[in-house]
Amino acid sequence: MVAPAQEAAAVGTKKPWGKFAAAAAVLVVLVVALIGSVFYLRSRQAAALTTKDTILIADFVNTTGDNVFDGTLKKALAVDLEQSPYLNVLSEGKVQQTLALMGKPSDTRVTPEIAREICQRSGVKALITGSIASVGNQYMVTLAAINASSNDTLGEVQDRAASKEQVLKALDSTASQMRQKLGESLASIQKFDKPLEQATTSSLEALKSYSVGDQKHAIGDDLNAAPFYKRAVELDPNFAMAYARLAVVYSNFGQMGVSKPYLDKAFELKDRASEPERLYITAHYYSDNGQLEKGIAAYELYKQTYPREITPYVNLGVTYYALGEFDKALANAQEAMRVDPDESRGYGTAAQAYEGLNRPEEAKAVLLAGLQRNPGFAFLHDNLASIAYAQGNLAEMEKQDTFLHDQPDLEMNLNTRHGDIAASHGQIQKAREFYEKGRQVAQRLQLKDSEATFLGAEAYALAMFGDSKQAIETCNSALARAPSFGARGYVAQVLALAGENRKALELASLEANERPDDTVTLAVYVPAKQATVALNTGDSKKALELMKPALSYDKATTISLYIRGMAYLKSGDGADAAAEFQKILVLSNYAPTDLLMPFARLGLARAYAMQGDAAKAKSAYQDVLGLWKDADPGLPMVSQVKAEYAKLH
């Protein structure tokens, strides 16, 4: 990077002339030295920042008349300062939440006056203000750090850019100097100080579009953020973090077929990102591609390097949650809430971990604490609705549902939950109506993978209740809409349950070939499909052998536990079958609307009958038939269960 004095020399200065000029120059030097000494003393008196302090970046004052700098330089400065493990920059999401509490729109310009109020409300120690001005054909970039409570100046730096294209370099220079003035060691700055052109993009226009996308992403408006990220990569095809954001946005909506190419591209370009962004991309890449060990290791490194960044804690929590390691999930979620108590993801992940640990009251308490912190955390109402259903409080569930209609992703969740509830009770027609509502939302938003998933859910219910022909037709319709990895994997399992063996095995083989490094896919999901086909052909021994690799990973994967339970049942081992079905029922708070909950009870009834325990078998059968008392007429599975129950008398 070029220091200010060097940059000035590069731009060019006029030589002094004559005795008067020389005397004037000496006077200027003396005055500057005096001012500098006063400024030095004042800066020395102002308290330096510590690693526990937070800084806020205000919007730049732009007097150039060129709006490409509006919002762009603030984002660039944030990227630059966030490289530092020493400094803690207040997140865009927290800024927008505070603006809402102040009664201001989320896109309000953060002027120094507004910034000071945000600092007071959020306990921020220092405020960074910036400006850019035209100086002839050049640009002057100025940064100042101010103690938010005392108004003392902690540091002020500036640099010149010879052209518009050099502005990011000038900002780099000022940011590095500011980091040192704020107390960061030179060794730390040298280690974590990738130039902005390498850390983000050399295109101001691309950075501007990206910054708008991030503003929307910060408030959960991912669908409207996506076009701005797309525009950013159009303007700069090497913009790694814009690809990463697109991957995450589409992944959040379950569009894995759309997400993966963006994530692959981000990973390819990860060295063109700042250190926290490189860690973010790397961890997402390994985790989202199912490389568990590498993904967990990458998130752990991310945590160690940037311990005040919430993302690695949350994503580790989600990873452990999916593996059924609920204690580890909770520990990471609690750390996430400690690191950033104003971020919603920590509360949601903690609640899910509590649900997995069968501690629903604590789950409710943490969700309510999150909503008290910020009523705008709407998705937490979805968790509360799920807990209410698990506790049999349908009125409370309906109350929580009223908060979920304004956001399309939450509306899809609502329709999924109600469809699953109806399906669990054998009300297939009602379930199909909810799934169709959800599918229509997905269709309107052009989310093809979600469309396919709703059709897959419908087919799943049909297959489990014995309508294999209709289930297979619905699966084919789902595949026609979205033949991507995620949709195919789900549909392949349903096809296996419906007895479409050849197609299920073909899709399972394709799944394994596409994801050769995906731990859970290869150990759990592909074997579950193959084992289901083995059971369809009467080979329970082969099914059990196929399911052995899943034992290390399927504590919370109900389909895997169910297939293993069915394999034990068909091999005549009632005791081991009962143990597997019990494992599913233990997850009733974790997955209360899971279609396999009543089928696990049915498996348990059959396992008890196999062991000769008629009393327990009758009780379990009664539980199942009680759930299905309002089932659609004529369902083959319901008729079969009634016949099995009658034989016990």
Secondary structure per residue as TSV (DSSP state, phi and psi in degrees):
chain	resnum	aa	ss	phi	psi
A	1	M	-	360.0	154.3
A	2	V	-	-98.9	125.5
A	3	A	-	-71.4	156.9
A	4	P	H	-54.4	-43.3
A	5	A	H	-64.1	-41.3
A	6	Q	H	-65.4	-41.0
A	7	E	H	-62.1	-41.4
A	8	A	H	-62.9	-39.7
A	9	A	H	-66.0	-37.9
A	10	A	H	-65.2	-35.8
A	11	V	H	-68.5	-37.3
A	12	G	-	114.1	136.5
A	13	T	-	-132.7	154.1
A	14	K	-	-82.5	141.1
A	15	K	-	-74.7	142.2
A	16	P	-	-66.4	151.5
A	17	W	-	-134.7	139.7
A	18	G	H	74.4	166.0
A	19	K	H	-65.0	-36.2
A	20	F	H	-64.4	-42.9
A	21	A	H	-64.2	-39.4
A	22	A	H	-64.3	-44.1
A	23	A	H	-62.6	-42.1
A	24	A	H	-62.0	-39.1
A	25	A	H	-63.5	-41.6
A	26	V	H	-61.8	-43.2
A	27	L	H	-61.1	-43.7
A	28	V	H	-60.3	-43.3
A	29	V	H	-60.2	-42.9
A	30	L	H	-63.5	-43.8
A	31	V	H	-63.5	-45.4
A	32	V	H	-61.7	-41.0
A	33	A	H	-62.4	-41.4
A	34	L	H	-64.3	-47.0
A	35	I	H	-61.4	-41.8
A	36	G	H	-61.8	-39.9
A	37	S	H	-67.1	-38.7
A	38	V	H	-63.9	-44.9
A	39	F	H	-63.3	-39.9
A	40	Y	H	-61.6	-44.6
A	41	L	H	-63.9	-41.0
A	42	R	H	-66.3	-41.5
A	43	S	H	-64.9	-37.3
A	44	R	H	-67.0	-30.9
A	45	Q	H	-76.4	-30.5
A	46	A	S	-68.9	140.8
A	47	A	-	-65.7	132.1
A	48	A	-	-73.9	156.3
A	49	L	-	-75.8	153.2
A	50	T	-	-114.1	173.3
A	51	T	T	-67.6	-13.2
A	52	K	T	-90.4	-10.0
A	53	D	-	-85.9	154.0
A	54	T	-	-116.4	146.8
A	55	I	E	-119.6	152.2
A	56	L	E	-119.4	134.4
A	57	I	E	-100.6	120.7
A	58	A	-	-82.6	164.6
A	59	D	-	-66.8	143.7
A	60	F	-	-69.8	145.6
A	61	V	E	-85.1	118.1
A	62	N	E	-113.7	108.5
A	63	T	-	-106.9	14.6
A	64	T	S	-81.4	-20.4
A	65	G	S	84.7	-1.6
A	66	D	-	-104.7	110.6
A	67	N	G	-75.6	-1.8
A	68	V	G	-64.6	-21.3
A	69	F	G	-82.7	-17.0
A	70	D	T	-67.5	120.2
A	71	G	T	81.1	-29.4
A	72	T	H	-71.3	-47.1
A	73	L	H	-68.0	-33.9
A	74	K	H	-62.5	-45.2
A	75	K	H	-64.0	-43.6
A	76	A	H	-61.5	-41.8
A	77	L	H	-65.5	-39.2
A	78	A	H	-61.4	-45.8
A	79	V	H	-58.5	-44.0
A	80	D	H	-63.7	-49.3
A	81	L	H	-71.4	-30.0
A	82	E	H	-71.9	-10.8
A	83	Q	T	-65.5	-23.3
A	84	S	-	-79.0	125.3
A	85	P	S	-72.7	-12.3
A	86	Y	S	-85.6	-43.8
A	87	L	-	-87.2	150.7
A	88	N	-	-126.3	103.5
A	89	V	B	-88.1	129.3
A	90	L	-	-61.4	129.0
A	91	S	-	-69.1	156.6
A	92	E	H	-61.1	-38.7
A	93	G	H	-62.0	-42.2
A	94	K	H	-66.7	-38.3
A	95	V	H	-59.8	-45.8
A	96	Q	H	-68.5	-36.1
A	97	Q	H	-62.3	-42.1
A	98	T	H	-67.8	-38.0
A	99	L	H	-60.2	-39.6
A	100	A	H	-62.8	-41.9
A	101	L	H	-64.5	-26.4
A	102	M	T	-84.5	0.0
A	103	G	T	76.6	25.0
A	104	K	-	-116.3	150.3
A	105	P	-	-60.9	154.3
A	106	S	T	-67.0	-20.7
A	107	D	T	-96.8	15.8
A	108	T	-	-61.4	135.4
A	109	R	-	-65.4	132.4
A	110	V	-	-88.2	86.1
A	111	T	-	-74.9	166.6
A	112	P	H	-55.4	-36.6
A	113	E	H	-66.8	-47.8
A	114	I	H	-65.7	-38.2
A	115	A	H	-59.6	-40.9
A	116	R	H	-62.6	-38.6
A	117	E	H	-67.5	-39.5
A	118	I	H	-60.9	-42.2
A	119	C	H	-59.6	-43.6
A	120	Q	H	-64.3	-42.7
A	121	R	H	-71.0	-31.1
A	122	S	H	-106.0	3.7
A	123	G	T	66.9	34.3
A	124	V	-	-83.4	134.9
A	125	K	-	-80.1	-43.8
A	126	A	E	-131.9	148.9
A	127	L	E	-115.7	129.9
A	128	I	E	-104.9	118.7
A	129	T	E	-107.3	152.5
A	130	G	E	-142.5	156.6
A	131	S	E	-147.5	155.1
A	132	I	E	-134.5	133.7
A	133	A	E	-138.9	151.6
A	134	S	E	-83.0	134.8
A	135	V	E	-128.9	89.6
A	136	G	T	66.6	-125.3
A	137	N	T	-92.4	4.9
A	138	Q	E	-107.3	177.8
A	139	Y	E	-131.0	136.9
A	140	M	E	-107.6	122.3
A	141	V	E	-106.9	126.6
A	142	T	E	-127.3	135.5
A	143	L	E	-124.1	143.7
A	144	A	E	-137.3	137.9
A	145	A	E	-109.3	128.6
A	146	I	E	-126.7	134.3
A	147	N	E	-66.4	119.5
A	148	A	T	-65.4	-27.2
A	149	S	T	-93.4	-40.6
A	150	S	T	-94.6	-15.9
A	151	N	-	70.2	10.7
A	152	D	-	-69.9	146.2
A	153	T	E	-83.0	124.8
A	154	L	E	-90.1	-21.5
A	155	G	E	173.8	150.9
A	156	E	E	-144.4	132.2
A	157	V	E	-140.4	156.1
A	158	Q	E	-152.5	161.3
A	159	D	E	-154.2	157.4
A	160	R	E	-106.7	146.7
A	161	A	E	-115.2	131.8
A	162	A	S	-71.0	-19.7
A	163	S	S	-156.0	171.3
A	164	K	G	-59.2	-37.7
A	165	E	G	-68.6	-17.6
A	166	Q	G	-97.0	1.9
A	167	V	H	-62.8	-41.3
A	168	L	H	-63.6	-34.1
A	169	K	H	-66.2	-41.1
A	170	A	H	-64.0	-39.9
A	171	L	H	-64.0	-39.7
A	172	D	H	-53.7	-49.1
A	173	S	H	-60.5	-47.1
A	174	T	H	-66.9	-37.4
A	175	A	H	-64.5	-41.9
A	176	S	H	-63.0	-43.6
A	177	Q	H	-64.4	-39.1
A	178	M	H	-65.9	-39.0
A	179	R	H	-58.7	-40.0
A	180	Q	H	-68.9	-39.6
A	181	K	H	-65.5	-29.1
A	182	L	T	-83.6	0.0
A	183	G	T	111.3	-0.6
A	184	E	-	-76.0	142.8
A	185	S	-	-70.9	151.9
A	186	L	H	-62.0	-36.5
A	187	A	H	-62.2	-41.5
A	188	S	H	-66.3	-42.3
A	189	I	H	-63.1	-43.2
A	190	Q	H	-64.5	-34.5
A	191	K	H	-75.8	-37.6
A	192	F	S	-119.9	68.7
A	193	D	-	-149.9	60.0
A	194	K	-	-74.2	133.5
A	195	P	-	-57.1	144.4
A	196	L	H	-57.0	-36.9
A	197	E	H	-63.2	-28.0
A	198	Q	H	-91.8	-30.7
A	199	A	H	-80.1	-26.4
A	200	T	T	-132.7	-85.5
A	201	T	-	-159.4	152.4
A	202	S	S	-89.6	-4.6
A	203	S	-	-96.5	115.0
A	204	L	H	-62.1	-38.1
A	205	E	H	-65.1	-41.3
A	206	A	H	-64.5	-41.5
A	207	L	H	-65.8	-35.7
A	208	K	H	-64.5	-45.7
A	209	S	H	-63.4	-41.3
A	210	Y	H	-61.8	-40.3
A	211	S	H	-65.1	-36.7
A	212	V	H	-66.1	-41.9
A	213	G	H	-59.5	-42.1
A	214	D	H	-66.8	-33.4
A	215	Q	H	-61.7	-41.1
A	216	K	H	-74.3	-39.4
A	217	H	H	-61.4	-35.9
A	218	A	H	-64.2	-26.8
A	219	I	T	-103.8	13.7
A	220	G	T	82.4	10.7
A	221	D	-	-91.5	63.4
A	222	D	H	-66.6	-37.2
A	223	L	H	-63.3	-35.6
A	224	N	H	-85.5	-14.0
A	225	A	H	-76.6	-34.0
A	226	A	H	-54.0	-45.9
A	227	P	H	-59.9	-31.8
A	228	F	H	-73.6	-37.0
A	229	Y	H	-66.7	-38.8
A	230	K	H	-63.1	-41.5
A	231	R	H	-64.0	-36.0
A	232	A	H	-62.3	-42.3
A	233	V	H	-77.5	-22.5
A	234	E	H	-67.2	-40.2
A	235	L	H	-75.1	-32.0
A	236	D	-	-139.9	97.1
A	237	P	T	-65.1	-4.5
A	238	N	T	-108.7	19.8
A	239	F	-	-84.1	90.7
A	240	A	H	-58.0	-47.2
A	241	M	H	-70.7	-28.2
A	242	A	H	-66.5	-39.6
A	243	Y	H	-63.2	-41.3
A	244	A	H	-62.6	-42.1
A	245	R	H	-63.2	-41.8
A	246	L	H	-60.8	-41.1
A	247	A	H	-60.5	-44.5
A	248	V	H	-68.9	-41.8
A	249	V	H	-57.8	-49.8
A	250	Y	H	-72.9	-31.4
A	251	S	H	-64.4	-39.5
A	252	N	H	-59.8	-27.1
A	253	F	T	-99.1	13.4
A	254	G	T	74.3	15.2
A	255	Q	-	-94.8	69.4
A	256	M	H	-67.8	-30.6
A	257	G	H	-65.3	-33.2
A	258	V	H	-81.6	-38.1
A	259	S	H	-66.4	-43.0
A	260	K	H	-59.1	-46.5
A	261	P	H	-60.4	-35.5
A	262	Y	H	-66.4	-41.2
A	263	L	H	-66.7	-40.4
A	264	D	H	-60.5	-41.7
A	265	K	H	-67.8	-41.1
A	266	A	H	-60.4	-42.5
A	267	F	H	-65.0	-39.0
A	268	E	H	-60.4	-33.7
A	269	L	T	-103.0	13.2
A	270	K	G	-58.4	-26.6
A	271	D	G	-75.6	-6.8
A	272	R	G	-98.7	38.2
A	273	A	S	-137.5	160.8
A	274	S	-	-66.7	167.9
A	275	E	H	-61.8	-45.8
A	276	P	H	-64.5	-35.1
A	277	E	H	-71.2	-35.7
A	278	R	H	-63.2	-42.8
A	279	L	H	-65.2	-39.9
A	280	Y	H	-59.7	-48.0
A	281	I	H	-65.9	-46.0
A	282	T	H	-62.0	-46.8
A	283	A	H	-64.2	-43.8
A	284	H	H	-60.9	-43.0
A	285	Y	H	-60.2	-51.4
A	286	Y	H	-67.2	-42.9
A	287	S	H	-67.0	-47.7
A	288	D	H	-69.9	-21.0
A	289	N	T	-93.3	9.3
A	290	G	T	79.6	9.7
A	291	Q	-	-85.3	81.3
A	292	L	H	-55.7	-53.2
A	293	E	H	-60.9	-46.1
A	294	K	H	-66.1	-38.4
A	295	G	H	-64.5	-45.8
A	296	I	H	-64.3	-43.1
A	297	A	H	-62.1	-39.7
A	298	A	H	-66.4	-41.2
A	299	Y	H	-68.1	-35.2
A	300	E	H	-64.5	-41.6
A	301	L	H	-64.0	-39.8
A	302	Y	H	-58.8	-46.1
A	303	K	H	-61.1	-45.0
A	304	Q	H	-65.7	-37.7
A	305	T	H	-77.6	-39.6
A	306	Y	-	-128.7	74.6
A	307	P	T	-65.4	-11.7
A	308	R	T	-102.0	9.4
A	309	E	-	-94.1	127.3
A	310	I	S	-76.0	-29.8
A	311	T	H	-54.9	-47.8
A	312	P	H	-63.4	-33.7
A	313	Y	H	-65.4	-46.3
A	314	V	H	-63.1	-47.9
A	315	N	H	-70.4	-31.8
A	316	L	H	-65.9	-39.7
A	317	G	H	-59.3	-44.1
A	318	V	H	-64.6	-40.7
A	319	T	H	-61.9	-49.0
A	320	Y	H	-67.0	-34.3
A	321	Y	H	-60.5	-46.1
A	322	A	H	-65.4	-27.5
A	323	L	T	-85.5	-3.6
A	324	G	T	80.0	12.2
A	325	E	-	-90.5	72.0
A	326	F	H	-68.9	-32.0
A	327	D	H	-63.3	-45.4
A	328	K	H	-66.4	-37.4
A	329	A	H	-61.8	-43.5
A	330	L	H	-65.8	-41.8
A	331	A	H	-59.9	-43.3
A	332	N	H	-69.8	-37.7
A	333	A	H	-65.6	-38.8
A	334	Q	H	-65.3	-37.5
A	335	E	H	-65.0	-38.0
A	336	A	H	-61.6	-42.4
A	337	M	H	-66.8	-34.1
A	338	R	H	-68.7	-43.5
A	339	V	H	-64.5	-42.9
A	340	D	-	-144.7	88.0
A	341	P	T	-68.3	-7.8
A	342	D	T	-101.7	12.4
A	343	E	-	-107.9	133.6
A	344	S	H	-71.4	-30.6
A	345	R	H	-63.0	-33.4
A	346	G	H	-62.2	-42.4
A	347	Y	H	-65.3	-44.4
A	348	G	H	-63.5	-42.9
A	349	T	H	-69.0	-39.8
A	350	A	H	-62.3	-42.7
A	351	A	H	-62.6	-42.2
A	352	Q	H	-64.2	-37.9
A	353	A	H	-64.7	-43.1
A	354	Y	H	-60.6	-39.6
A	355	E	H	-62.2	-42.3
A	356	G	H	-63.4	-30.6
A	357	L	T	-85.7	5.9
A	358	N	T	58.6	45.3
A	359	R	-	-124.4	65.3
A	360	P	H	-63.9	-31.5
A	361	E	H	-66.4	-38.5
A	362	E	H	-69.3	-33.2
A	363	A	H	-62.6	-45.4
A	364	K	H	-61.9	-42.4
A	365	A	H	-61.5	-41.3
A	366	V	H	-72.0	-33.8
A	367	L	H	-66.5	-43.1
A	368	L	H	-66.7	-34.7
A	369	A	H	-63.9	-39.2
A	370	G	H	-64.7	-42.0
A	371	L	H	-69.9	-31.9
A	372	Q	H	-67.4	-36.3
A	373	R	H	-65.7	-41.2
A	374	N	-	-154.9	107.2
A	375	P	T	-62.3	-12.7
A	376	G	T	-78.0	-4.5
A	377	F	-	-77.2	68.2
A	378	A	T	-61.7	-34.3
A	379	F	H	-65.9	-18.0
A	380	L	H	-65.9	-24.7
A	381	H	H	-66.2	-29.8
A	382	D	H	-65.4	-41.2
A	383	N	H	-63.1	-41.7
A	384	L	H	-64.6	-37.3
A	385	A	H	-64.2	-40.6
A	386	S	H	-64.8	-42.4
A	387	I	H	-64.1	-41.4
A	388	A	H	-59.5	-41.5
A	389	Y	H	-64.3	-43.8
A	390	A	H	-59.7	-31.1
A	391	Q	T	-92.5	4.7
A	392	G	T	75.4	17.5
A	393	N	-	-99.4	81.5
A	394	L	H	-69.0	-31.3
A	395	A	H	-64.2	-41.5
A	396	E	H	-67.1	-37.5
A	397	M	H	-60.6	-46.0
A	398	E	H	-63.3	-35.9
A	399	K	H	-62.5	-46.1
A	400	Q	H	-67.3	-30.7
A	401	D	H	-60.9	-28.3
A	402	T	T	-65.0	-17.9
A	403	F	T	-87.8	-1.1
A	404	L	S	-109.8	8.5
A	405	H	S	-92.1	-12.1
A	406	D	S	-89.4	-14.7
A	407	Q	S	-115.8	129.2
A	408	P	H	-61.5	-36.5
A	409	D	H	-67.0	-38.8
A	410	L	H	-72.3	-33.2
A	411	E	H	-64.7	-38.2
A	412	M	H	-65.2	-40.7
A	413	N	H	-59.6	-42.9
A	414	L	H	-59.9	-47.0
A	415	N	H	-66.4	-35.5
A	416	T	H	-61.9	-47.9
A	417	R	H	-61.4	-47.4
A	418	H	H	-68.5	-34.2
A	419	G	H	-64.4	-43.2
A	420	D	H	-64.9	-38.6
A	421	I	H	-62.5	-47.8
A	422	A	H	-61.3	-44.0
A	423	A	H	-61.2	-40.8
A	424	S	H	-61.5	-25.9
A	425	H	T	-95.6	10.4
A	426	G	T	75.2	13.7
A	427	Q	-	-95.2	75.5
A	428	I	H	-67.0	-41.1
A	429	Q	H	-63.4	-42.8
A	430	K	H	-64.4	-40.6
A	431	A	H	-60.9	-43.7
A	432	R	H	-61.9	-33.7
A	433	E	H	-65.5	-42.8
A	434	F	H	-67.5	-43.7
A	435	Y	H	-61.6	-36.8
A	436	E	H	-67.6	-37.1
A	437	K	H	-61.8	-43.8
A	438	G	H	-64.3	-41.0
A	439	R	H	-62.2	-38.0
A	440	Q	H	-66.3	-37.2
A	441	V	H	-62.0	-45.8
A	442	A	H	-62.5	-39.3
A	443	Q	H	-64.7	-41.3
A	444	R	H	-62.2	-34.5
A	445	L	T	-90.8	1.5
A	446	Q	T	60.3	42.2
A	447	L	-	-103.5	85.7
A	448	K	H	-66.1	-38.3
A	449	D	H	-62.8	-37.4
A	450	S	H	-68.1	-38.9
A	451	E	H	-56.0	-48.7
A	452	A	H	-63.2	-36.8
A	453	T	H	-65.8	-39.4
A	454	F	H	-64.4	-40.0
A	455	L	H	-66.9	-37.5
A	456	G	H	-62.8	-38.6
A	457	A	H	-64.0	-39.8
A	458	E	H	-62.9	-45.0
A	459	A	H	-64.3	-37.0
A	460	Y	H	-58.2	-48.6
A	461	A	H	-62.8	-42.3
A	462	L	H	-61.9	-44.1
A	463	A	H	-64.4	-45.1
A	464	M	H	-66.5	-29.9
A	465	F	T	-95.3	8.9
A	466	G	T	99.4	1.8
A	467	D	-	-94.7	73.6
A	468	S	H	-65.9	-39.3
A	469	K	H	-60.5	-49.1
A	470	Q	H	-67.4	-34.5
A	471	A	H	-62.3	-44.3
A	472	I	H	-65.1	-41.7
A	473	E	H	-61.8	-41.2
A	474	T	H	-68.3	-37.7
A	475	C	H	-60.2	-43.8
A	476	N	H	-62.8	-36.4
A	477	S	H	-65.6	-38.9
A	478	A	H	-64.8	-43.6
A	479	L	H	-64.6	-33.7
A	480	A	H	-66.9	-29.9
A	481	R	H	-80.4	-39.4
A	482	A	-	-149.6	85.5
A	483	P	-	-80.9	40.3
A	484	S	S	-92.3	172.4
A	485	F	H	-54.8	-54.0
A	486	G	H	-61.7	-45.7
A	487	A	H	-66.3	-41.9
A	488	R	H	-62.6	-41.1
A	489	G	H	-61.2	-43.4
A	490	Y	H	-65.5	-48.5
A	491	V	H	-66.1	-35.4
A	492	A	H	-60.2	-40.5
A	493	Q	H	-65.4	-40.0
A	494	V	H	-65.3	-40.4
A	495	L	H	-60.8	-39.2
A	496	A	H	-64.0	-43.2
A	497	L	H	-64.0	-29.8
A	498	A	T	-85.0	-1.7
A	499	G	T	88.0	9.9
A	500	E	-	-87.2	73.8
A	501	N	H	-63.1	-49.1
A	502	R	H	-60.9	-48.3
A	503	K	H	-65.4	-39.2
A	504	A	H	-62.2	-43.5
A	505	L	H	-67.8	-37.0
A	506	E	H	-60.8	-47.2
A	507	L	H	-67.3	-36.8
A	508	A	H	-64.3	-40.9
A	509	S	H	-64.0	-42.0
A	510	L	H	-62.8	-40.3
A	511	E	H	-61.4	-45.2
A	512	A	H	-65.3	-39.2
A	513	N	H	-69.1	-34.8
A	514	E	H	-72.9	-28.5
A	515	R	-	-124.6	64.3
A	516	P	T	-66.8	-17.1
A	517	D	T	-111.1	8.1
A	518	D	-	-84.4	104.8
A	519	T	H	-57.0	-53.6
A	520	V	H	-72.1	-38.2
A	521	T	I	-59.6	-46.9
A	522	L	I	-74.5	-31.0
A	523	A	I	-90.9	-26.9
A	524	V	I	-119.4	-61.0
A	525	Y	I	-73.0	-43.0
A	526	V	H	-65.8	-47.4
A	527	P	H	-59.7	-34.1
A	528	A	H	-61.9	-39.7
A	529	K	H	-68.3	-44.9
A	530	Q	H	-64.5	-38.9
A	531	A	H	-68.0	-36.1
A	532	T	H	-62.5	-43.0
A	533	V	H	-63.9	-40.4
A	534	A	H	-60.7	-40.5
A	535	L	H	-65.5	-37.3
A	536	N	H	-60.6	-29.2
A	537	T	T	-96.9	5.3
A	538	G	T	85.6	12.7
A	539	D	-	-104.2	80.0
A	540	S	H	-70.3	-30.9
A	541	K	H	-63.1	-44.5
A	542	K	H	-64.3	-39.6
A	543	A	H	-59.8	-45.4
A	544	L	H	-64.9	-37.3
A	545	E	H	-65.4	-42.3
A	546	L	H	-62.7	-31.8
A	547	M	T	-85.0	-3.4
A	548	K	G	-59.6	-43.2
A	549	P	G	-60.7	-22.9
A	550	A	G	-73.9	-17.8
A	551	L	G	-56.9	-29.5
A	552	S	G	-81.0	-11.6
A	553	Y	T	-130.9	-7.4
A	554	D	-	-106.5	28.5
A	555	K	T	-58.3	-29.5
A	556	A	T	-120.4	18.2
A	557	T	-	-104.2	96.5
A	558	T	H	-63.4	-35.1
A	559	I	H	-65.5	-37.3
A	560	S	H	-67.2	-45.4
A	561	L	H	-61.6	-38.5
A	562	Y	H	-66.6	-45.8
A	563	I	H	-63.9	-40.5
A	564	R	H	-63.9	-42.0
A	565	G	H	-60.3	-43.0
A	566	M	H	-65.1	-35.6
A	567	A	H	-65.5	-43.1
A	568	Y	H	-62.8	-40.9
A	569	L	H	-61.7	-45.6
A	570	K	H	-74.0	-17.2
A	571	S	T	-89.7	-1.0
A	572	G	T	87.5	12.4
A	573	D	-	-100.1	84.5
A	574	G	H	-64.9	-36.6
A	575	A	H	-66.0	-48.4
A	576	D	H	-69.0	-32.7
A	577	A	H	-62.7	-46.6
A	578	A	H	-59.9	-38.9
A	579	A	H	-62.7	-40.3
A	580	E	H	-68.2	-42.3
A	581	F	H	-66.6	-34.5
A	582	Q	H	-63.8	-36.5
A	583	K	H	-59.4	-36.0
A	584	I	H	-67.9	-46.4
A	585	L	H	-65.7	-28.2
A	586	V	H	-63.2	-23.2
A	587	L	T	-89.6	18.5
A	588	S	T	-66.1	-26.0
A	589	N	T	-82.7	-29.6
A	590	Y	T	-69.2	-41.9
A	591	A	S	-139.7	67.3
A	592	P	T	-64.8	-25.9
A	593	T	T	-100.1	7.5
A	594	D	-	-59.3	130.1
A	595	L	T	-58.7	-25.7
A	596	L	H	-79.6	-7.9
A	597	M	H	-59.8	-51.9
A	598	P	H	-66.3	-30.7
A	599	F	H	-73.9	-27.7
A	600	A	H	-67.2	-38.6
A	601	R	H	-64.5	-38.4
A	602	L	H	-65.1	-43.4
A	603	G	H	-60.3	-38.9
A	604	L	H	-64.1	-42.6
A	605	A	H	-59.3	-44.3
A	606	R	H	-67.5	-37.5
A	607	A	H	-65.9	-41.1
A	608	Y	H	-63.6	-42.3
A	609	A	H	-62.2	-39.7
A	610	M	H	-63.4	-33.0
A	611	Q	T	-85.2	-2.1
A	612	G	T	83.4	13.5
A	613	D	-	-95.0	84.1
A	614	A	H	-63.6	-37.0
A	615	A	H	-64.4	-49.2
A	616	K	H	-65.9	-37.0
A	617	A	H	-62.8	-46.5
A	618	K	H	-60.0	-43.7
A	619	S	H	-62.3	-43.1
A	620	A	H	-67.0	-41.1
A	621	Y	H	-61.6	-40.6
A	622	Q	H	-63.4	-38.2
A	623	D	H	-60.1	-44.5
A	624	V	H	-66.1	-48.7
A	625	L	H	-66.7	-29.4
A	626	G	H	-64.2	-40.5
A	627	L	H	-65.1	-31.6
A	628	W	T	-102.0	18.6
A	629	K	T	-64.7	-26.1
A	630	D	T	-109.6	24.9
A	631	A	-	-66.0	155.8
A	632	D	-	-58.1	141.7
A	633	P	T	-68.0	147.5
A	634	G	T	84.6	8.7
A	635	L	-	-74.9	124.7
A	636	P	H	-55.3	-41.0
A	637	M	H	-66.2	-40.0
A	638	V	H	-64.6	-42.8
A	639	S	H	-62.5	-40.0
A	640	Q	H	-65.1	-42.1
A	641	V	H	-67.4	-39.0
A	642	K	H	-61.2	-39.3
A	643	A	H	-67.4	-40.8
A	644	E	H	-62.7	-41.4
A	645	Y	H	-66.0	-39.2
A	646	A	H	-62.8	-32.4
A	647	K	H	-69.5	-18.5
A	648	L	T	-75.4	-16.4
A	649	H	-	-90.0	360.0
